[in-house]
Amino acid sequence: LVTYELGAGGSMASVSFQSAAMGSVFARFPRALLVHRATGPAGRALYVFLVAEPAPTLQGGMTRVVHLAVPRDESAGSLARMYGAFRAFNPAWAETRLLLVGPGLPQQPALAQAFPTAEVQLSIFHLCKRLQQQIQQLALEGRTERLILAALSDTMCAATESSRRKTHALLRDLMMPDLPQLHIHWLLDDEIWAAHRERSWGQSSDYFRDLELVTQGLSQVFSAGLSLESCITSLAQHYQNPQSLLHPSSPVAKLEAMENLEGDSEEEINRRTEECIKQSLSDICTDPAAQLCLSEFAVVQKSVQLIGTGEDALSIQVLEDAHRVDLKGLSSCTCHFNQVFQLPCRHILAVLNSDRKTLQPEMLSRQWQKGCDACQAGQDSADGLLEVLKSSWNESLDKSLVASFLTAEISRLLTHCSGEEFEHRYRTLRELADSWIGPYVKVKL
């Protein structure tokens, strides 16, 4: 289904698009709708309508998308026509009871008038994204920033009142007169979090990941600066195959190359291409896989590639810059992979192979060694027991022994479980530590 308006020159000035699959999804899940706004060149805006309620049967973030629209402008009249097109395409709109929007959505009364039986509420996803950007603008020390963002992430997925209040207190302490002010008051607003509390931790995590992938992917297509006719075609193609934008032979990539890269310098084209590749890795791969691929890509960026064309295959030869391996222990190399991951890189492995040697535990950091945590916990317990046996009894040593065995048991429970169970146990431990010892930023688990 498509409806559009023409401009003075006969070109498309606005468009609303919806596939049969989109309409089917909304008919099944009409109760809660999220309206995402992305900006593009020349002041144009893309509106993405997504299913916001828990929907375990929807596989992949893009399946949440139920409508795409680019209004002529963002006046009340244009937006009213856009919302009217959505209603005309979707008879189930009357069943919508909750509309989630980002802060500053233009002409909110037009949205409320189009859905008179629905409540308009701020979206947790958009609020957290804005707060995350504000935190990153504070230029905090790396570890402190990671702890704060981790606390915010935990609050998003486990939105209990206590976790929200603790995160609010933590962020409040960061607010200083000479730093940008953080908008943290919404953390204590129960109405904003009411719709979100019905999700489990796993559902919340999947939901936010879906929204991140969808909004980034569609915004990337829209920001390419294509004509509106080409843009809506590209958006539809990206909806059907989110990877299509990232493949160099895809129609979207070719069209973007023709309309955007002409006239740019070779250096600018290379930079833009590299950024697109990095973004695609982050969008598609799991975090560990993306990091490993990015480390390999870092090698490519600093190397010379010789590419030969055959009848049915390409011959690729990567000529790397020289790297230095520390011969003492063979545990350190100057390459990106070893520096980031503290793992044996291709250069260390080449030395081992040349010297007919094998990998030894001391050649990699402890977190990569199998059974490291359990062995260390056992050693700590044994050391504690030996200390007690050698000494006369006193209350301090008795407490030390109890703490040693408790530490070993906690380590075992955290390391020998599934990822989801780990998150559950870790959050429980986090709550205990916060309530017993002190504020989040001062307690290290």
PyMOL commands that set and color helices and strands:
alter all, ss='L'
color gray80, all
select helices_A, chain A and resi 20-28+41-43+61-64+76-89+91-95+108-114+124-136+142-157+161-172+185-188+190-194+201-222+228-240+244-246+251-260+266-284+287-301+336-341+346-354+361-363+366-368+372-390+395-415+419-436+440-442
alter helices_A, ss='H'
color red, helices_A
select strands_A, chain A and resi 2-6+12-17+32-39+45-51+65-70+98-101+119-122+304-309+314-319
alter strands_A, ss='S'
color yellow, strands_A
deselect
rebuild
show_as cartoon
